[in-house]
Amino acid sequence: MSYAFKLAAAGIAILLAGGVAIALFSALWMQMSLAAGIVVVGGGLLLLAWRIDKRDRAARAGIEELPRI
């Protein structure tokens, strides 16, 4: 699969995830406020990014100990 197809697939996935987030959190946005909904969604995205970064760091553990080429 070429880079362009992967980029297009990632863009489509982001658009779909945004639509799902709007559908799931629309009741929250109506009851509290738009700012509170953005804080909740933003916090969830930060948590997701933190977990992915933690997993990637664990996968790269020990790379610094490899000999230089």
Contacts in CASP RR format, 6 or more apart in sequence:
PFRMAT RR
TARGET T0000
AUTHOR 0000-0000-0000
METHOD contacts of the structure
MODEL  1
MSYAFKLAAAGIAILLAGGVAIALFSALWMQMSLAAGIVVVGGGLLLLAW
RIDKRDRAARAGIEELPRI
21 41 0 8 1.000
25 37 0 8 1.000
25 40 0 8 1.000
25 41 0 8 1.000
28 36 0 8 1.000
28 37 0 8 1.000
28 40 0 8 1.000
29 36 0 8 1.000
29 37 0 8 1.000
END
